[in-house]
Amino acid sequence: MAQTDAQDIATLLQGLANTLNANLPPSQQGSQVMQQTQQAQQQSQSSQQGSGVQVQVQTRQLAEQLQELIKAKCQTEMEKKAQEMNTRTTAMEKELQDMKTRMTAMEKNCEARVFNSSINERKTPLAPLVKSTNEPIPNFPYNLAVLHGYNKDQIAALLTECGLDSTGLALERRLRFREYIGVVMFLGGAPEREQEEYFAAKNAATTG
């Protein structure tokens, strides 16, 4: 009689363990655990009437095992939640750092453009801009004379690094880059000559 009762209680305990291990919302788990615990209590009371102290001992042992299962389940859930919070925190910290980096790059570029806007001589050093990652732009020209000597592929590479359109005539690309870095005056202070070169080259490409 005692062995049968113990087996019945063990079966109920296994049902509780399965409930704890199931992928159910905590509210549903709690409801099922309460129902199965009530069944276990009823089974225990019935068993105590027929088998006495032995069943009481077995019931206490099974209850202790159930408590350990509940503790393990709660610990696992807490560790999972902590890991999720750590992951979200790390992502937020990275996003914040990226934002700070972009803002620093914007400030540097604004200062560089202000300086470059006053340049009207080919040999005056340019204030270099940086990429959005706050890294230097590769092969940034030292001055306008160096930029004027770049071929269309070199200028296209600069435009690409800056996230700009790299198509068009060499002179068109050069003017696009000059505008991006803040240069507002034409080389040597002679806007007419450079404009004439631009339109002449563009007309030649169109008619050719």
C-alpha positions in Angstrom: 0.0 0.0 0.0 2.8 2.4 1.0 4.8 1.7 -2.2 1.7 2.3 -4.4 1.0 5.6 -2.6 4.6 6.7 -2.9 4.5 5.9 -6.6 1.3 8.0 -7.0 2.9 10.9 -5.2 6.1 10.6 -7.4 3.9 10.7 -10.5 2.3 13.9 -9.2 5.8 15.3 -8.5 6.9 14.5 -12.1 3.9 16.3 -13.4 5.0 19.4 -11.4 8.5 19.1 -12.8 7.1 18.9 -16.3 5.0 22.0 -15.7 8.1 23.9 -14.4 10.1 22.8 -17.5 7.4 23.6 -20.0 7.6 26.7 -22.2 4.5 28.3 -20.6 3.9 31.8 -19.3 4.6 32.1 -15.6 0.9 32.7 -14.8 -0.1 29.5 -16.5 2.8 27.6 -14.8 1.6 28.9 -11.4 -2.0 27.8 -12.0 -1.0 24.3 -13.0 1.5 24.0 -10.1 -1.2 25.0 -7.6 -3.6 22.4 -9.0 -1.0 19.7 -9.0 0.1 20.6 -5.5 -3.4 20.3 -4.2 -3.6 16.9 -5.7 -0.4 16.0 -4.0 -1.7 17.2 -0.7 -4.9 15.2 -1.1 -2.9 12.1 -2.1 -0.7 12.6 0.9 -3.6 12.9 3.4 -5.2 9.7 1.9 -1.9 7.9 2.1 -1.2 8.9 5.7 -4.4 7.3 6.8 -3.4 4.0 5.3 0.4 3.8 5.7 1.4 6.2 8.5 5.0 7.4 9.1 6.6 5.9 6.0 4.4 7.8 3.6 4.9 11.0 5.7 8.7 10.7 5.2 8.4 10.0 1.5 6.0 12.9 1.1 8.4 15.2 2.9 11.3 14.0 0.7 9.2 14.6 -2.4 8.3 18.0 -1.2 11.9 18.9 -0.7 12.7 17.7 -4.2 9.9 19.9 -5.5 11.3 22.9 -3.7 14.7 22.3 -5.3 13.1 22.1 -8.7 11.3 25.4 -8.1 14.5 27.1 -7.0 16.4 25.8 -10.0 13.6 27.0 -12.3 13.6 30.5 -10.7 17.4 30.7 -10.8 17.4 29.8 -14.5 14.8 32.5 -15.3 16.6 35.1 -13.3 19.9 34.3 -15.1 18.1 34.5 -18.5 16.6 37.9 -17.6 19.9 39.2 -16.4 21.6 38.1 -19.6 18.9 39.8 -21.7 19.4 43.1 -19.7 23.2 42.9 -20.1 22.8 42.4 -23.9 20.4 45.4 -24.1 22.7 47.5 -22.0 25.7 46.7 -24.2 23.8 47.6 -27.3 22.7 50.9 -25.8 26.2 51.7 -24.8 27.5 51.0 -28.3 24.8 53.1 -29.9 25.6 56.0 -27.5 29.3 55.7 -28.3 28.6 55.7 -32.0 26.4 58.8 -31.6 29.2 60.5 -29.7 31.7 59.6 -32.4 29.4 61.0 -35.2 28.9 64.2 -33.3 32.6 64.6 -32.7 33.2 64.1 -36.5 30.5 66.6 -37.3 32.0 69.2 -35.0 35.5 68.7 -36.6 34.1 68.9 -40.1 32.1 72.1 -39.3 35.3 73.8 -38.0 37.3 72.6 -41.0 34.6 73.9 -43.4 34.6 77.3 -41.7 38.4 77.5 -42.2 38.3 76.2 -45.8 35.7 78.8 -46.7 38.3 81.5 -46.4 40.8 79.9 -48.7 41.4 81.6 -52.0 44.9 80.4 -52.9 46.0 77.1 -54.3 48.9 76.6 -51.9 47.1 77.5 -48.7 46.8 74.3 -46.6 43.3 72.8 -46.3 41.8 71.8 -43.0 41.2 68.1 -43.4 37.7 66.7 -42.8 37.1 63.2 -41.3 34.7 60.4 -42.0 31.6 59.9 -39.8 33.6 57.3 -37.8 36.0 60.2 -36.9 38.7 58.5 -39.0 40.9 60.5 -41.4 39.8 60.6 -45.1 42.5 58.7 -47.1 44.5 60.9 -49.5 42.9 64.1 -48.4 44.6 66.8 -50.5 47.1 69.0 -48.6 45.9 72.1 -50.6 43.9 73.1 -53.6 46.9 72.8 -55.9 47.2 69.1 -55.0 43.5 68.6 -55.5 43.7 70.3 -58.9 46.4 67.7 -59.9 44.2 64.7 -59.0 42.8 62.7 -61.9 39.2 61.7 -62.0 39.7 58.3 -60.4 41.6 59.9 -57.4 38.8 62.4 -57.0 36.2 59.7 -57.3 37.9 57.8 -54.4 37.7 60.9 -52.3 34.0 61.4 -53.1 33.3 57.8 -52.3 35.0 58.1 -48.9 32.8 61.1 -48.1 29.6 59.2 -49.2 29.1 61.5 -52.2 28.3 60.9 -55.9 31.5 60.0 -57.7 30.2 60.3 -61.3 30.7 63.0 -63.8 33.6 64.8 -65.4 36.9 65.3 -63.5 36.3 69.0 -63.1 32.7 68.4 -62.0 33.9 65.9 -59.4 36.5 68.3 -58.2 34.0 71.1 -57.7 31.7 68.7 -55.9 34.5 67.8 -53.5 35.5 71.5 -53.0 32.0 72.4 -52.1 31.7 69.5 -49.6 34.9 70.6 -47.8 33.7 74.2 -47.6 35.7 75.9 -50.3 33.6 78.6 -51.8 36.2 80.5 -53.9 37.6 79.3 -57.2 41.3 78.7 -57.6 43.5 81.8 -57.7 40.5 84.0 -57.1 39.4 83.7 -60.7 36.0 82.1 -60.8 35.4 83.0 -64.5 38.4 81.0 -65.7 37.5 77.8 -63.9 33.8 78.1 -64.8 34.8 78.4 -68.5 37.0 75.3 -68.1 34.1 73.4 -66.6 31.6 74.3 -69.2 34.0 73.8 -72.1 34.9 70.3 -70.8 31.2 69.5 -70.3 30.3 70.7 -73.8 33.1 68.7 -75.3 31.9 65.5 -73.6 28.3 66.2 -74.8 29.2 66.8 -78.4 31.8 64.1 -78.5 
